[in-house]
Amino acid sequence: MAQNPNVVLVEVIEKCNLSCKYCSAYSMRGLEQGEDLTLEEEKQFIDHVAFLYHGGRPPLMLFTGGEPLLREDIYDLIAYAGSKGLITGLATNGTLLTMERARLLKQAGLYRLAIDLDAADKQTHNTLRGKFQEALNGGKIAKQVGLSLQVNTMVTSFNDKELPNVLKLAEELGADAWHVFFLVPVKHFDEEYMLSPQKYEESLKWLASIKGQAKLEVAATCAPQYIRFFGDVTRGRWKVARGCSAGIGFVYVSHKGNVYPCDHLPVLAGNIRENSFKDIWDNAEVFNNLRDFNKLKGKCGRCEYRDICGGCRARAYFHYGDYLQEDPACLYAPEGS
């Protein structure tokens, strides 16, 4: 039987007030059929997730979109998940966060709010996302009402030099965490924003070098190779989440109830209206394939880090049409290659 997920990413709405150049929502466009999940259906799903844990360590249930603050009952969903013992997070672009909304989130018991800042200067951020000042103000408001704040940054070929500046800005905001996301292409014109394998490696090395020195938690996301830069990385000694945890410790549920390994990998595992979440999580073919490291192909299949890194399965899918192929962003040559 599969271990239960550590992170459940729930897309509560598709609508958004921004149009970011590399939005992951594009990966599922055209695949989503039927009506959006109702509040009651969302609550039933929360019940099913909560039931899996039976008093054990609960997962993080991270509500996202689109822009989740455009869903009027988002506060009800957060409060309900919290009442079931789940840890709750909200991934918002931050631009719609008012003092009133922040207080409602705080009252609902939200554990952490994450906003997007892709640069420390207005021009660069606005080229990629827009509404820099509004996002920055959202972060300040979150801190004013006592919410735990996380800053998310998407690294691209356009803003990779901005990372030290964004770190400084996140620290000045009083953020508790800075999560650096490495672009996973979901449509072909995303490729112009992709870091080269060399730049990707350099950025990971820099992040590893400042970990422990920063005034906040630093994490690399969609960058499973990050694990290689720590001396303790040997089988049986790495005690945190695996590099690519899609379908292993991470799962994504769309606003229409479709279940995927992650929000960048459009390989359908099932729908919670048709099957129980537990049945999908335990038995879906894509999940079982991802959990069998012996099925990895190319240099990922030969790599000595395959059981703790695994390469990004979504990048492999975009590049090769096969989510078990090697990660095209990785420079590392396995032993014996």
C-alpha positions in Angstrom: 0.0 0.0 0.0 1.3 3.5 -0.9 2.3 5.9 1.8 -0.1 8.8 2.2 0.6 12.1 0.5 2.5 14.8 2.3 1.1 17.6 0.2 -2.3 17.8 -1.4 -2.5 20.7 -3.9 -6.2 21.6 -4.5 -7.1 23.9 -7.4 -10.3 25.6 -6.1 -10.9 27.9 -9.1 -9.5 28.3 -12.6 -10.3 32.0 -12.9 -7.4 34.4 -12.3 -6.9 38.2 -12.3 -3.4 37.9 -13.8 -2.1 36.3 -17.0 1.4 35.1 -16.1 3.6 34.1 -19.0 4.4 30.6 -17.7 1.3 29.6 -15.7 1.1 25.9 -14.9 -2.6 25.9 -15.4 -2.0 25.7 -19.1 -0.8 22.1 -18.7 -4.4 21.0 -17.9 -6.3 23.3 -20.4 -8.5 21.3 -22.7 -8.4 18.3 -20.4 -11.0 19.5 -17.9 -14.6 18.5 -18.5 -17.8 18.8 -16.4 -18.8 21.2 -13.7 -16.6 22.7 -11.0 -16.6 21.0 -7.6 -19.2 22.5 -5.2 -18.4 23.5 -1.7 -20.0 20.2 -0.4 -18.0 18.1 -2.9 -14.8 19.9 -1.8 -15.7 19.2 1.9 -16.3 15.5 1.1 -12.9 15.3 -0.5 -11.3 17.0 2.6 -13.1 14.3 4.7 -11.5 11.5 2.6 -8.0 13.0 2.9 -8.4 13.5 6.6 -9.6 9.9 7.0 -6.4 8.5 5.6 -4.3 9.8 8.6 -6.2 8.3 11.6 -4.4 10.6 14.1 -1.0 10.4 12.3 0.9 13.4 10.9 -1.5 15.3 8.7 -0.6 16.6 5.2 -0.4 20.1 4.0 -3.5 20.9 2.1 -2.5 23.8 -0.2 -5.4 25.7 -1.9 -4.5 27.2 -5.2 -6.0 28.4 -8.5 -6.2 30.3 -10.7 -6.5 32.9 -8.0 -8.1 31.3 -4.9 -9.1 34.6 -3.4 -11.6 34.9 -6.3 -13.6 32.0 -4.7 -15.9 33.5 -2.1 -16.1 30.4 0.1 -12.4 29.9 0.3 -12.5 30.9 4.0 -15.1 28.1 4.6 -12.8 25.6 2.9 -9.8 26.6 4.9 -11.7 26.5 8.2 -13.3 23.1 7.3 -9.9 21.5 6.5 -8.4 22.9 9.7 -11.3 21.5 11.7 -10.4 18.0 10.3 -6.8 18.4 11.5 -5.2 19.2 8.2 -2.5 21.9 7.9 -3.7 24.6 5.5 -1.9 26.8 3.0 -3.0 29.3 0.4 -1.0 30.0 -2.8 -2.1 33.4 -4.1 -0.5 36.0 -6.3 -1.0 38.4 -3.4 -2.5 41.2 -5.5 -6.1 40.9 -4.1 -5.1 40.6 -0.5 -6.8 43.3 1.6 -6.8 43.8 5.3 -10.3 42.4 5.5 -9.4 39.3 3.5 -6.3 38.7 5.5 -8.2 38.9 8.7 -10.7 36.4 7.4 -7.9 34.0 6.4 -6.4 34.4 9.9 -9.8 33.7 11.5 -10.3 30.7 9.3 -7.1 29.2 10.8 -4.8 29.5 7.8 -1.3 28.1 8.6 0.6 29.9 5.8 0.0 32.2 3.0 2.3 32.2 -0.1 2.7 35.1 -2.5 4.6 35.4 -5.8 7.5 37.7 -6.2 9.7 36.9 -9.2 12.0 39.9 -8.8 12.8 42.6 -6.3 12.2 45.3 -8.8 8.9 46.4 -10.4 9.9 46.3 -14.0 11.3 42.7 -14.1 8.4 41.3 -12.0 5.8 43.1 -14.1 7.3 41.8 -17.3 6.7 38.3 -16.0 3.5 38.6 -13.9 2.3 42.2 -13.4 1.1 44.2 -10.4 4.4 44.1 -8.4 3.4 46.7 -5.9 0.0 45.1 -5.2 1.8 41.7 -4.5 4.3 43.4 -2.3 1.5 45.1 -0.3 -0.2 41.8 0.0 2.8 40.4 1.7 3.0 43.3 4.1 -0.7 43.0 5.0 -0.3 39.2 5.7 2.5 40.0 8.2 0.4 42.8 9.8 -2.4 40.4 10.7 0.0 37.7 11.9 -0.1 35.2 9.1 2.9 33.1 8.3 4.2 34.4 5.0 6.0 32.5 2.3 7.5 34.1 -0.8 7.5 32.0 -4.0 9.8 32.9 -6.9 9.8 31.3 -10.4 13.3 31.2 -11.8 13.7 31.7 -15.5 16.3 32.8 -18.0 14.9 36.3 -17.6 15.3 36.7 -13.8 17.9 34.2 -12.6 20.2 37.1 -11.6 17.5 38.5 -9.4 17.7 35.6 -6.8 19.9 37.4 -4.2 17.8 40.5 -4.4 14.5 38.6 -3.9 16.0 36.8 -0.9 16.9 40.1 0.6 13.4 41.4 -0.1 11.8 38.3 1.4 13.9 38.8 4.5 12.9 42.4 4.8 9.2 41.4 4.5 9.7 39.1 7.5 8.8 36.1 5.5 9.1 32.7 7.2 10.0 30.9 4.0 11.3 31.4 0.5 10.5 28.7 -2.0 12.3 28.9 -5.3 10.5 27.2 -8.2 12.3 26.1 -11.3 10.3 26.5 -14.4 8.6 23.3 -15.8 7.5 24.0 -19.4 3.8 23.4 -20.0 3.5 24.9 -23.5 6.1 25.3 -26.2 6.7 29.1 -25.9 7.8 28.4 -22.2 11.0 27.1 -23.6 12.4 30.6 -24.2 12.2 31.1 -20.4 13.9 27.8 -19.5 17.3 28.0 -17.8 20.0 26.1 -19.7 21.2 23.0 -17.9 24.4 24.9 -16.9 22.4 27.9 -15.5 20.1 25.5 -13.7 23.1 23.8 -12.0 24.6 27.1 -11.1 21.4 28.3 -9.5 21.0 25.1 -7.5 24.6 25.4 -6.2 23.9 29.0 -5.1 20.8 28.0 -3.3 22.6 25.2 -1.5 25.4 27.6 -0.5 23.1 30.0 1.2 20.9 27.4 3.0 21.4 27.8 6.7 22.8 31.3 6.3 19.5 33.0 5.3 17.1 34.4 7.9 14.3 32.2 6.7 13.6 28.7 5.4 14.9 28.2 1.8 13.6 25.5 -0.4 14.0 24.5 -4.1 10.9 23.3 -5.8 10.6 21.4 -9.1 14.4 20.9 -8.7 15.0 17.3 -7.5 18.7 17.6 -8.3 19.0 20.1 -5.4 19.5 17.0 -3.1 22.9 16.3 -4.7 24.5 19.4 -3.2 24.4 18.2 0.4 27.1 15.9 1.8 24.6 13.7 3.6 23.0 12.5 0.4 23.4 8.8 0.5 20.7 6.1 0.5 19.1 5.6 3.8 20.5 8.8 5.3 18.3 11.4 3.5 15.4 11.9 5.9 13.3 14.5 4.1 10.9 14.4 1.1 12.3 12.9 -2.1 13.4 15.1 -4.9 10.5 14.6 -7.3 7.6 13.5 -5.2 4.9 13.7 -7.9 2.5 10.8 -7.2 4.7 9.6 -4.3 4.3 12.3 -1.6 2.5 14.9 -3.7 -0.8 15.0 -5.5 -2.8 17.6 -7.4 -6.6 17.8 -7.6 -8.2 20.1 -10.2 -11.3 22.3 -9.8 -13.2 19.6 -11.6 -12.1 16.8 -9.4 -9.4 15.3 -11.7 -6.4 13.8 -9.9 -2.9 14.2 -11.3 0.6 13.5 -10.0 1.4 17.2 -10.0 0.1 20.4 -11.5 2.6 20.2 -14.4 2.1 16.6 -15.4 -1.2 16.2 -17.3 -1.5 12.4 -17.0 -4.9 11.6 -15.4 -5.0 9.3 -12.5 -8.8 9.5 -11.9 -11.6 11.7 -10.8 -12.9 11.9 -7.2 -16.5 12.0 -8.4 -16.1 8.6 -10.0 -13.7 6.8 -7.5 -12.6 7.3 -4.0 -9.5 9.4 -3.5 -7.9 6.5 -1.6 -8.5 4.1 -4.5 -7.0 6.5 -7.0 -4.0 7.2 -4.8 -3.3 3.5 -4.1 -4.1 2.0 -7.5 -3.8 4.5 -10.4 -1.4 3.2 -13.0 0.5 6.5 -13.3 1.1 6.6 -9.6 2.4 3.0 -9.4 4.7 3.7 -12.3 6.2 6.8 -10.6 6.7 4.8 -7.4 8.7 2.1 -9.2 12.2 3.7 -9.7 13.3 0.7 -11.8 11.0 2.0 -14.5 12.9 5.2 -15.0 14.7 5.4 -18.4 17.8 7.0 -19.9 20.4 8.4 -17.5 17.8 8.8 -14.7 17.3 5.0 -14.8 21.1 4.5 -14.5 21.7 7.2 -11.9 22.8 6.4 -8.4 20.5 9.1 -7.1 17.3 7.8 -8.8 15.7 6.7 -5.5 16.1 10.1 -3.8 16.1 12.5 -6.8 14.3 10.8 -9.6 14.5 13.8 -12.0 11.5 15.9 -12.9 8.9 13.7 -14.4 7.0 16.6 -15.9 10.0 18.0 -17.8 10.6 14.5 -19.1 6.9 14.3 -20.3 7.0 17.7 -22.0 10.3 17.0 -23.7 9.9 13.3 -24.7 6.1 12.6 -24.3 7.2 10.0 -21.7 7.1 10.8 -18.0 9.5 8.0 -17.2 12.3 9.3 -19.5 15.3 11.2 -18.2 15.1 14.8 -17.0 16.4 17.0 -19.9 17.4 19.8 -17.5 20.0 17.7 -15.6 23.7 18.0 -16.3 24.8 15.2 -14.0 26.5 12.2 -15.5 25.7 9.0 -13.5 28.7 6.9 -12.3 30.0 4.7 -15.1 28.5 6.9 -17.9 
